Amino acid sequence: MTIHLLEGTLEVDIFYECDDQDLDDNVCIRIVESCPPDEKLLRAGKTHIYLTAAQARELGEMFLQAAGHSKSETKKRG
């Protein structure tokens, strides 16, 4: 699953890393920036963050909770 942010210059991929199936932290968040160096948020053009299943669930729940508090999300439901 890929989410494109910042006018398409920031890609966030979230996936299960099959090659790391024997490791606890096998859920990957990959961040790829395709913008000029002076506009980068991170030092590298590509960054990987590995999470355990429990951490990934917790992060997902935190996103859902924040989205639930968002005014734009509230307007859509109402």
PDB file of N, CA, C and O in Angstrom:
ATOM      1  N   MET A   1       0.847  -1.158   0.000  1.00  0.00           N
ATOM      2  CA  MET A   1       0.000   0.000   0.000  1.00  0.00           C
ATOM      3  C   MET A   1       0.904   1.236   0.000  1.00  0.00           C
ATOM      4  O   MET A   1       1.807   1.353   0.828  1.00  0.00           O
ATOM      5  N   THR A   2       0.654   2.147  -0.929  1.00  0.00           N
ATOM      6  CA  THR A   2       1.459   3.365  -1.029  1.00  0.00           C
ATOM      7  C   THR A   2       0.575   4.588  -0.863  1.00  0.00           C
ATOM      8  O   THR A   2      -0.498   4.683  -1.461  1.00  0.00           O
ATOM      9  N   ILE A   3       1.034   5.510  -0.054  1.00  0.00           N
ATOM     10  CA  ILE A   3       0.364   6.795   0.132  1.00  0.00           C
ATOM     11  C   ILE A   3       1.311   7.861  -0.407  1.00  0.00           C
ATOM     12  O   ILE A   3       2.490   7.885  -0.053  1.00  0.00           O
ATOM     13  N   HIS A   4       0.798   8.739  -1.261  1.00  0.00           N
ATOM     14  CA  HIS A   4       1.603   9.830  -1.823  1.00  0.00           C
ATOM     15  C   HIS A   4       1.236  11.114  -1.090  1.00  0.00           C
ATOM     16  O   HIS A   4       0.066  11.494  -1.034  1.00  0.00           O
ATOM     17  N   LEU A   5       2.244  11.777  -0.530  1.00  0.00           N
ATOM     18  CA  LEU A   5       2.052  13.005   0.244  1.00  0.00           C
ATOM     19  C   LEU A   5       2.880  14.136  -0.359  1.00  0.00           C
ATOM     20  O   LEU A   5       3.711  13.908  -1.238  1.00  0.00           O
ATOM     21  N   LEU A   6       2.646  15.348   0.117  1.00  0.00           N
ATOM     22  CA  LEU A   6       3.414  16.530  -0.270  1.00  0.00           C
ATOM     23  C   LEU A   6       3.513  16.660  -1.785  1.00  0.00           C
ATOM     24  O   LEU A   6       4.605  16.730  -2.349  1.00  0.00           O
ATOM     25  N   GLU A   7       2.360  16.690  -2.425  1.00  0.00           N
ATOM     26  CA  GLU A   7       2.268  16.837  -3.884  1.00  0.00           C
ATOM     27  C   GLU A   7       3.028  15.742  -4.621  1.00  0.00           C
ATOM     28  O   GLU A   7       3.607  15.986  -5.679  1.00  0.00           O
ATOM     29  N   GLY A   8       3.026  14.540  -4.061  1.00  0.00           N
ATOM     30  CA  GLY A   8       3.649  13.393  -4.704  1.00  0.00           C
ATOM     31  C   GLY A   8       5.142  13.246  -4.500  1.00  0.00           C
ATOM     32  O   GLY A   8       5.743  12.307  -5.022  1.00  0.00           O
ATOM     33  N   THR A   9       5.756  14.154  -3.751  1.00  0.00           N
ATOM     34  CA  THR A   9       7.208  14.073  -3.561  1.00  0.00           C
ATOM     35  C   THR A   9       7.604  13.161  -2.402  1.00  0.00           C
ATOM     36  O   THR A   9       8.788  12.886  -2.205  1.00  0.00           O
ATOM     37  N   LEU A  10       6.626  12.694  -1.641  1.00  0.00           N
ATOM     38  CA  LEU A  10       6.901  11.806  -0.514  1.00  0.00           C
ATOM     39  C   LEU A  10       5.998  10.586  -0.642  1.00  0.00           C
ATOM     40  O   LEU A  10       4.773  10.705  -0.642  1.00  0.00           O
ATOM     41  N   GLU A  11       6.619   9.405  -0.751  1.00  0.00           N
ATOM     42  CA  GLU A  11       5.875   8.152  -0.824  1.00  0.00           C
ATOM     43  C   GLU A  11       6.048   7.414   0.488  1.00  0.00           C
ATOM     44  O   GLU A  11       7.161   7.307   1.004  1.00  0.00           O
ATOM     45  N   VAL A  12       4.953   6.905   1.031  1.00  0.00           N
ATOM     46  CA  VAL A  12       5.003   6.090   2.227  1.00  0.00           C
ATOM     47  C   VAL A  12       4.396   4.734   1.874  1.00  0.00           C
ATOM     48  O   VAL A  12       3.212   4.644   1.549  1.00  0.00           O
ATOM     49  N   ASP A  13       5.206   3.688   1.937  1.00  0.00           N
ATOM     50  CA  ASP A  13       4.761   2.319   1.684  1.00  0.00           C
ATOM     51  C   ASP A  13       4.713   1.580   3.011  1.00  0.00           C
ATOM     52  O   ASP A  13       5.607   1.724   3.846  1.00  0.00           O
ATOM     53  N   ILE A  14       3.673   0.796   3.199  1.00  0.00           N
ATOM     54  CA  ILE A  14       3.554  -0.032   4.401  1.00  0.00           C
ATOM     55  C   ILE A  14       3.311  -1.457   3.926  1.00  0.00           C
ATOM     56  O   ILE A  14       2.375  -1.720   3.170  1.00  0.00           O
ATOM     57  N   PHE A  15       4.160  -2.372   4.374  1.00  0.00           N
ATOM     58  CA  PHE A  15       4.021  -3.745   3.908  1.00  0.00           C
ATOM     59  C   PHE A  15       4.666  -4.735   4.874  1.00  0.00           C
ATOM     60  O   PHE A  15       5.487  -4.370   5.714  1.00  0.00           O
ATOM     61  N   TYR A  16       4.270  -5.998   4.729  1.00  0.00           N
ATOM     62  CA  TYR A  16       4.874  -7.104   5.457  1.00  0.00           C
ATOM     63  C   TYR A  16       6.104  -7.545   4.688  1.00  0.00           C
ATOM     64  O   TYR A  16       6.016  -7.811   3.489  1.00  0.00           O
ATOM     65  N   GLU A  17       7.237  -7.628   5.345  1.00  0.00           N
ATOM     66  CA  GLU A  17       8.502  -8.006   4.708  1.00  0.00           C
ATOM     67  C   GLU A  17       8.683  -9.521   4.805  1.00  0.00           C
ATOM     68  O   GLU A  17       9.127 -10.036   5.830  1.00  0.00           O
ATOM     69  N   CYS A  18       8.336 -10.222   3.735  1.00  0.00           N
ATOM     70  CA  CYS A  18       8.394 -11.689   3.713  1.00  0.00           C
ATOM     71  C   CYS A  18       9.788 -12.228   4.029  1.00  0.00           C
ATOM     72  O   CYS A  18       9.922 -13.248   4.706  1.00  0.00           O
ATOM     73  N   ASP A  19      10.813 -11.552   3.545  1.00  0.00           N
ATOM     74  CA  ASP A  19      12.189 -12.012   3.781  1.00  0.00           C
ATOM     75  C   ASP A  19      12.566 -11.984   5.257  1.00  0.00           C
ATOM     76  O   ASP A  19      13.509 -12.657   5.673  1.00  0.00           O
ATOM     77  N   ASP A  20      11.837 -11.212   6.040  1.00  0.00           N
ATOM     78  CA  ASP A  20      12.110 -11.092   7.475  1.00  0.00           C
ATOM     79  C   ASP A  20      11.079 -11.832   8.319  1.00  0.00           C
ATOM     80  O   ASP A  20      10.862 -11.478   9.478  1.00  0.00           O
ATOM     81  N   GLN A  21      10.443 -12.852   7.755  1.00  0.00           N
ATOM     82  CA  GLN A  21       9.366 -13.530   8.462  1.00  0.00           C
ATOM     83  C   GLN A  21       9.804 -14.147   9.788  1.00  0.00           C
ATOM     84  O   GLN A  21       8.975 -14.332  10.679  1.00  0.00           O
ATOM     85  N   ASP A  22      11.075 -14.465   9.935  1.00  0.00           N
ATOM     86  CA  ASP A  22      11.567 -15.052  11.178  1.00  0.00           C
ATOM     87  C   ASP A  22      11.882 -14.003  12.243  1.00  0.00           C
ATOM     88  O   ASP A  22      12.190 -14.350  13.383  1.00  0.00           O
ATOM     89  N   LEU A  23      11.808 -12.727  11.878  1.00  0.00           N
ATOM     90  CA  LEU A  23      12.083 -11.645  12.832  1.00  0.00           C
ATOM     91  C   LEU A  23      10.777 -11.095  13.384  1.00  0.00           C
ATOM     92  O   LEU A  23       9.748 -11.133  12.710  1.00  0.00           O
ATOM     93  N   ASP A  24      10.816 -10.590  14.596  1.00  0.00           N
ATOM     94  CA  ASP A  24       9.621  -9.987  15.193  1.00  0.00           C
ATOM     95  C   ASP A  24       9.221  -8.699  14.488  1.00  0.00           C
ATOM     96  O   ASP A  24       8.033  -8.418  14.327  1.00  0.00           O
ATOM     97  N   ASP A  25      10.213  -7.913  14.064  1.00  0.00           N
ATOM     98  CA  ASP A  25       9.920  -6.630  13.417  1.00  0.00           C
ATOM     99  C   ASP A  25       9.937  -6.791  11.895  1.00  0.00           C
ATOM    100  O   ASP A  25      10.901  -6.419  11.224  1.00  0.00           O
ATOM    101  N   ASN A  26       8.845  -7.357  11.368  1.00  0.00           N
ATOM    102  CA  ASN A  26       8.781  -7.646   9.937  1.00  0.00           C
ATOM    103  C   ASN A  26       7.697  -6.848   9.207  1.00  0.00           C
ATOM    104  O   ASN A  26       7.345  -7.174   8.074  1.00  0.00           O
ATOM    105  N   VAL A  27       7.179  -5.822   9.841  1.00  0.00           N
ATOM    106  CA  VAL A  27       6.275  -4.886   9.176  1.00  0.00           C
ATOM    107  C   VAL A  27       7.106  -3.648   8.854  1.00  0.00           C
ATOM    108  O   VAL A  27       7.727  -3.060   9.739  1.00  0.00           O
ATOM    109  N   CYS A  28       7.112  -3.259   7.584  1.00  0.00           N
ATOM    110  CA  CYS A  28       8.005  -2.193   7.146  1.00  0.00           C
ATOM    111  C   CYS A  28       7.239  -0.944   6.722  1.00  0.00           C
ATOM    112  O   CYS A  28       6.222  -1.023   6.034  1.00  0.00           O
ATOM    113  N   ILE A  29       7.741   0.185   7.139  1.00  0.00           N
ATOM    114  CA  ILE A  29       7.304   1.485   6.623  1.00  0.00           C
ATOM    115  C   ILE A  29       8.495   2.008   5.828  1.00  0.00           C
ATOM    116  O   ILE A  29       9.565   2.258   6.384  1.00  0.00           O
ATOM    117  N   ARG A  30       8.299   2.168   4.525  1.00  0.00           N
ATOM    118  CA  ARG A  30       9.367   2.684   3.666  1.00  0.00           C
ATOM    119  C   ARG A  30       8.967   4.092   3.227  1.00  0.00           C
ATOM    120  O   ARG A  30       7.869   4.302   2.710  1.00  0.00           O
ATOM    121  N   ILE A  31       9.854   5.039   3.434  1.00  0.00           N
ATOM    122  CA  ILE A  31       9.614   6.429   3.071  1.00  0.00           C
ATOM    123  C   ILE A  31      10.604   6.806   1.979  1.00  0.00           C
ATOM    124  O   ILE A  31      11.816   6.689   2.161  1.00  0.00           O
ATOM    125  N   VAL A  32      10.081   7.261   0.838  1.00  0.00           N
ATOM    126  CA  VAL A  32      10.919   7.643  -0.292  1.00  0.00           C
ATOM    127  C   VAL A  32      10.610   9.094  -0.643  1.00  0.00           C
ATOM    128  O   VAL A  32       9.458   9.453  -0.887  1.00  0.00           O
ATOM    129  N   GLU A  33      11.653   9.923  -0.666  1.00  0.00           N
ATOM    130  CA  GLU A  33      11.499  11.334  -1.026  1.00  0.00           C
ATOM    131  C   GLU A  33      12.073  11.577  -2.416  1.00  0.00           C
ATOM    132  O   GLU A  33      13.208  11.195  -2.699  1.00  0.00           O
ATOM    133  N   SER A  34      11.302  12.200  -3.268  1.00  0.00           N
ATOM    134  CA  SER A  34      11.773  12.547  -4.613  1.00  0.00           C
ATOM    135  C   SER A  34      11.631  14.051  -4.815  1.00  0.00           C
ATOM    136  O   SER A  34      10.842  14.521  -5.634  1.00  0.00           O
ATOM    137  N   CYS A  35      12.412  14.775  -4.053  1.00  0.00           N
ATOM    138  CA  CYS A  35      12.385  16.233  -4.123  1.00  0.00           C
ATOM    139  C   CYS A  35      13.820  16.738  -4.052  1.00  0.00           C
ATOM    140  O   CYS A  35      14.729  15.973  -3.730  1.00  0.00           O
ATOM    141  N   PRO A  36      14.035  18.025  -4.353  1.00  0.00           N
ATOM    142  CA  PRO A  36      15.396  18.582  -4.266  1.00  0.00           C
ATOM    143  C   PRO A  36      15.966  18.436  -2.850  1.00  0.00           C
ATOM    144  O   PRO A  36      15.211  18.475  -1.879  1.00  0.00           O
ATOM    145  N   PRO A  37      17.267  18.270  -2.724  1.00  0.00           N
ATOM    146  CA  PRO A  37      17.901  18.060  -1.420  1.00  0.00           C
ATOM    147  C   PRO A  37      17.532  19.103  -0.362  1.00  0.00           C
ATOM    148  O   PRO A  37      17.382  18.759   0.810  1.00  0.00           O
ATOM    149  N   ASP A  38      17.386  20.353  -0.751  1.00  0.00           N
ATOM    150  CA  ASP A  38      17.083  21.389   0.243  1.00  0.00           C
ATOM    151  C   ASP A  38      15.634  21.322   0.738  1.00  0.00           C
ATOM    152  O   ASP A  38      15.275  22.042   1.670  1.00  0.00           O
ATOM    153  N   GLU A  39      14.796  20.475   0.134  1.00  0.00           N
ATOM    154  CA  GLU A  39      13.406  20.323   0.564  1.00  0.00           C
ATOM    155  C   GLU A  39      13.169  19.022   1.324  1.00  0.00           C
ATOM    156  O   GLU A  39      12.060  18.782   1.802  1.00  0.00           O
ATOM    157  N   LYS A  40      14.195  18.179   1.443  1.00  0.00           N
ATOM    158  CA  LYS A  40      14.030  16.868   2.077  1.00  0.00           C
ATOM    159  C   LYS A  40      13.752  16.989   3.573  1.00  0.00           C
ATOM    160  O   LYS A  40      14.297  17.849   4.265  1.00  0.00           O
ATOM    161  N   LEU A  41      12.891  16.104   4.040  1.00  0.00           N
ATOM    162  CA  LEU A  41      12.594  16.008   5.467  1.00  0.00           C
ATOM    163  C   LEU A  41      13.615  15.118   6.175  1.00  0.00           C
ATOM    164  O   LEU A  41      13.959  15.346   7.334  1.00  0.00           O
ATOM    165  N   LEU A  42      14.092  14.098   5.455  1.00  0.00           N
ATOM    166  CA  LEU A  42      15.044  13.145   6.002  1.00  0.00           C
ATOM    167  C   LEU A  42      16.365  13.251   5.240  1.00  0.00           C
ATOM    168  O   LEU A  42      16.384  13.758   4.118  1.00  0.00           O
ATOM    169  N   ARG A  43      17.438  12.796   5.813  1.00  0.00           N
ATOM    170  CA  ARG A  43      18.751  12.885   5.165  1.00  0.00           C
ATOM    171  C   ARG A  43      18.862  11.961   3.959  1.00  0.00           C
ATOM    172  O   ARG A  43      19.440  12.331   2.938  1.00  0.00           O
ATOM    173  N   ALA A  44      18.310  10.766   4.077  1.00  0.00           N
ATOM    174  CA  ALA A  44      18.399   9.792   2.989  1.00  0.00           C
ATOM    175  C   ALA A  44      17.203   9.953   2.055  1.00  0.00           C
ATOM    176  O   ALA A  44      16.146  10.445   2.450  1.00  0.00           O
ATOM    177  N   GLY A  45      17.393   9.532   0.823  1.00  0.00           N
ATOM    178  CA  GLY A  45      16.284   9.568  -0.124  1.00  0.00           C
ATOM    179  C   GLY A  45      15.283   8.468   0.140  1.00  0.00           C
ATOM    180  O   GLY A  45      14.124   8.557  -0.267  1.00  0.00           O
ATOM    181  N   LYS A  46      15.744   7.405   0.839  1.00  0.00           N
ATOM    182  CA  LYS A  46      14.873   6.286   1.169  1.00  0.00           C
ATOM    183  C   LYS A  46      15.174   5.852   2.599  1.00  0.00           C
ATOM    184  O   LYS A  46      16.338   5.692   2.966  1.00  0.00           O
ATOM    185  N   THR A  47      14.138   5.660   3.405  1.00  0.00           N
ATOM    186  CA  THR A  47      14.290   5.269   4.801  1.00  0.00           C
ATOM    187  C   THR A  47      13.344   4.113   5.092  1.00  0.00           C
ATOM    188  O   THR A  47      12.196   4.121   4.647  1.00  0.00           O
ATOM    189  N   HIS A  48      13.820   3.119   5.839  1.00  0.00           N
ATOM    190  CA  HIS A  48      12.994   1.986   6.248  1.00  0.00           C
ATOM    191  C   HIS A  48      12.871   1.993   7.770  1.00  0.00           C
ATOM    192  O   HIS A  48      13.855   2.175   8.487  1.00  0.00           O
ATOM    193  N   ILE A  49      11.655   1.794   8.240  1.00  0.00           N
ATOM    194  CA  ILE A  49      11.397   1.659   9.671  1.00  0.00           C
ATOM    195  C   ILE A  49      10.695   0.320   9.848  1.00  0.00           C
ATOM    196  O   ILE A  49       9.660   0.076   9.228  1.00  0.00           O
ATOM    197  N   TYR A  50      11.247  -0.545  10.684  1.00  0.00           N
ATOM    198  CA  TYR A  50      10.668  -1.865  10.896  1.00  0.00           C
ATOM    199  C   TYR A  50       9.961  -1.909  12.244  1.00  0.00           C
ATOM    200  O   TYR A  50      10.494  -1.464  13.261  1.00  0.00           O
ATOM    201  N   LEU A  51       8.752  -2.456  12.230  1.00  0.00           N
ATOM    202  CA  LEU A  51       7.913  -2.535  13.423  1.00  0.00           C
ATOM    203  C   LEU A  51       7.509  -3.976  13.691  1.00  0.00           C
ATOM    204  O   LEU A  51       7.454  -4.800  12.778  1.00  0.00           O
ATOM    205  N   THR A  52       7.228  -4.268  14.949  1.00  0.00           N
ATOM    206  CA  THR A  52       6.614  -5.555  15.274  1.00  0.00           C
ATOM    207  C   THR A  52       5.125  -5.448  14.934  1.00  0.00           C
ATOM    208  O   THR A  52       4.615  -4.350  14.711  1.00  0.00           O
ATOM    209  N   ALA A  53       4.444  -6.568  14.896  1.00  0.00           N
ATOM    210  CA  ALA A  53       3.008  -6.562  14.613  1.00  0.00           C
ATOM    211  C   ALA A  53       2.262  -5.724  15.657  1.00  0.00           C
ATOM    212  O   ALA A  53       1.344  -4.980  15.314  1.00  0.00           O
ATOM    213  N   ALA A  54       2.647  -5.842  16.906  1.00  0.00           N
ATOM    214  CA  ALA A  54       1.984  -5.068  17.971  1.00  0.00           C
ATOM    215  C   ALA A  54       2.213  -3.569  17.783  1.00  0.00           C
ATOM    216  O   ALA A  54       1.291  -2.774  17.968  1.00  0.00           O
ATOM    217  N   GLN A  55       3.432  -3.177  17.418  1.00  0.00           N
ATOM    218  CA  GLN A  55       3.724  -1.763  17.181  1.00  0.00           C
ATOM    219  C   GLN A  55       2.943  -1.240  15.980  1.00  0.00           C
ATOM    220  O   GLN A  55       2.439  -0.117  16.002  1.00  0.00           O
ATOM    221  N   ALA A  56       2.844  -2.060  14.928  1.00  0.00           N
ATOM    222  CA  ALA A  56       2.091  -1.654  13.738  1.00  0.00           C
ATOM    223  C   ALA A  56       0.613  -1.460  14.083  1.00  0.00           C
ATOM    224  O   ALA A  56      -0.002  -0.492  13.636  1.00  0.00           O
ATOM    225  N   ARG A  57       0.042  -2.366  14.867  1.00  0.00           N
ATOM    226  CA  ARG A  57      -1.356  -2.217  15.295  1.00  0.00           C
ATOM    227  C   ARG A  57      -1.547  -0.954  16.132  1.00  0.00           C
ATOM    228  O   ARG A  57      -2.518  -0.219  15.952  1.00  0.00           O
ATOM    229  N   GLU A  58      -0.612  -0.712  17.047  1.00  0.00           N
ATOM    230  CA  GLU A  58      -0.696   0.478  17.896  1.00  0.00           C
ATOM    231  C   GLU A  58      -0.614   1.753  17.055  1.00  0.00           C
ATOM    232  O   GLU A  58      -1.364   2.701  17.288  1.00  0.00           O
ATOM    233  N   LEU A  59       0.282   1.776  16.093  1.00  0.00           N
ATOM    234  CA  LEU A  59       0.415   2.933  15.215  1.00  0.00           C
ATOM    235  C   LEU A  59      -0.865   3.130  14.409  1.00  0.00           C
ATOM    236  O   LEU A  59      -1.346   4.254  14.268  1.00  0.00           O
ATOM    237  N   GLY A  60      -1.417   2.039  13.882  1.00  0.00           N
ATOM    238  CA  GLY A  60      -2.666   2.116  13.136  1.00  0.00           C
ATOM    239  C   GLY A  60      -3.808   2.655  13.989  1.00  0.00           C
ATOM    240  O   GLY A  60      -4.599   3.478  13.528  1.00  0.00           O
ATOM    241  N   GLU A  61      -3.891   2.196  15.216  1.00  0.00           N
ATOM    242  CA  GLU A  61      -4.928   2.687  16.129  1.00  0.00           C
ATOM    243  C   GLU A  61      -4.747   4.168  16.428  1.00  0.00           C
ATOM    244  O   GLU A  61      -5.726   4.905  16.543  1.00  0.00           O
ATOM    245  N   MET A  62      -3.496   4.604  16.554  1.00  0.00           N
ATOM    246  CA  MET A  62      -3.225   6.020  16.810  1.00  0.00           C
ATOM    247  C   MET A  62      -3.652   6.874  15.613  1.00  0.00           C
ATOM    248  O   MET A  62      -4.204   7.959  15.794  1.00  0.00           O
ATOM    249  N   PHE A  63      -3.399   6.391  14.393  1.00  0.00           N
ATOM    250  CA  PHE A  63      -3.848   7.103  13.188  1.00  0.00           C
ATOM    251  C   PHE A  63      -5.369   7.193  13.156  1.00  0.00           C
ATOM    252  O   PHE A  63      -5.924   8.256  12.876  1.00  0.00           O
ATOM    253  N   LEU A  64      -6.040   6.088  13.439  1.00  0.00           N
ATOM    254  CA  LEU A  64      -7.502   6.082  13.427  1.00  0.00           C
ATOM    255  C   LEU A  64      -8.071   7.025  14.485  1.00  0.00           C
ATOM    256  O   LEU A  64      -9.054   7.722  14.234  1.00  0.00           O
ATOM    257  N   GLN A  65      -7.465   7.045  15.647  1.00  0.00           N
ATOM    258  CA  GLN A  65      -7.923   7.940  16.704  1.00  0.00           C
ATOM    259  C   GLN A  65      -7.732   9.400  16.294  1.00  0.00           C
ATOM    260  O   GLN A  65      -8.625  10.222  16.495  1.00  0.00           O
ATOM    261  N   ALA A  66      -6.578   9.723  15.723  1.00  0.00           N
ATOM    262  CA  ALA A  66      -6.328  11.098  15.278  1.00  0.00           C
ATOM    263  C   ALA A  66      -7.288  11.479  14.157  1.00  0.00           C
ATOM    264  O   ALA A  66      -7.796  12.600  14.133  1.00  0.00           O
ATOM    265  N   ALA A  67      -7.542  10.553  13.226  1.00  0.00           N
ATOM    266  CA  ALA A  67      -8.488  10.828  12.143  1.00  0.00           C
ATOM    267  C   ALA A  67      -9.890  11.050  12.691  1.00  0.00           C
ATOM    268  O   ALA A  67     -10.637  11.879  12.170  1.00  0.00           O
ATOM    269  N   GLY A  68     -10.246  10.330  13.719  1.00  0.00           N
ATOM    270  CA  GLY A  68     -11.552  10.502  14.346  1.00  0.00           C
ATOM    271  C   GLY A  68     -11.719  11.868  14.979  1.00  0.00           C
ATOM    272  O   GLY A  68     -12.835  12.382  15.061  1.00  0.00           O
ATOM    273  N   HIS A  69     -10.634  12.458  15.424  1.00  0.00           N
ATOM    274  CA  HIS A  69     -10.674  13.795  16.024  1.00  0.00           C
ATOM    275  C   HIS A  69     -10.572  14.908  14.988  1.00  0.00           C
ATOM    276  O   HIS A  69     -10.836  16.070  15.295  1.00  0.00           O
ATOM    277  N   SER A  70     -10.192  14.558  13.771  1.00  0.00           N
ATOM    278  CA  SER A  70     -10.015  15.558  12.724  1.00  0.00           C
ATOM    279  C   SER A  70     -11.342  16.175  12.334  1.00  0.00           C
ATOM    280  O   SER A  70     -12.337  15.470  12.170  1.00  0.00           O
ATOM    281  N   LYS A  71     -11.360  17.472  12.188  1.00  0.00           N
ATOM    282  CA  LYS A  71     -12.590  18.170  11.807  1.00  0.00           C
ATOM    283  C   LYS A  71     -13.060  17.741  10.421  1.00  0.00           C
ATOM    284  O   LYS A  71     -14.264  17.621  10.193  1.00  0.00           O
ATOM    285  N   SER A  72     -12.144  17.511   9.501  1.00  0.00           N
ATOM    286  CA  SER A  72     -12.544  17.127   8.148  1.00  0.00           C
ATOM    287  C   SER A  72     -13.182  15.732   8.164  1.00  0.00           C
ATOM    288  O   SER A  72     -14.112  15.477   7.398  1.00  0.00           O
ATOM    289  N   GLU A  73     -12.710  14.849   9.001  1.00  0.00           N
ATOM    290  CA  GLU A  73     -13.301  13.502   9.113  1.00  0.00           C
ATOM    291  C   GLU A  73     -14.678  13.595   9.761  1.00  0.00           C
ATOM    292  O   GLU A  73     -15.597  12.882   9.358  1.00  0.00           O
ATOM    293  N   THR A  74     -14.830  14.449  10.746  1.00  0.00           N
ATOM    294  CA  THR A  74     -16.107  14.628  11.422  1.00  0.00           C
ATOM    295  C   THR A  74     -17.161  15.142  10.451  1.00  0.00           C
ATOM    296  O   THR A  74     -18.313  14.712  10.500  1.00  0.00           O
ATOM    297  N   LYS A  75     -16.773  16.064   9.567  1.00  0.00           N
ATOM    298  CA  LYS A  75     -17.709  16.635   8.574  1.00  0.00           C
ATOM    299  C   LYS A  75     -18.199  15.547   7.623  1.00  0.00           C
ATOM    300  O   LYS A  75     -19.371  15.542   7.248  1.00  0.00           O
ATOM    301  N   LYS A  76     -17.314  14.620   7.224  1.00  0.00           N
ATOM    302  CA  LYS A  76     -17.683  13.562   6.285  1.00  0.00           C
ATOM    303  C   LYS A  76     -18.737  12.635   6.885  1.00  0.00           C
ATOM    304  O   LYS A  76     -19.644  12.186   6.186  1.00  0.00           O
ATOM    305  N   ARG A  77     -18.614  12.348   8.191  1.00  0.00           N
ATOM    306  CA  ARG A  77     -19.548  11.431   8.840  1.00  0.00           C
ATOM    307  C   ARG A  77     -20.891  12.086   9.123  1.00  0.00           C
ATOM    308  O   ARG A  77     -21.916  11.406   9.155  1.00  0.00           O
ATOM    309  N   GLY A  78     -20.897  13.403   9.328  1.00  0.00           N
ATOM    310  CA  GLY A  78     -22.105  14.101   9.756  1.00  0.00           C
ATOM    311  C   GLY A  78     -22.938  14.571   8.673  1.00  0.00           C
ATOM    312  O   GLY A  78     -23.984  15.174   8.914  1.00  0.00           O
TER     313      GLY A  78
END
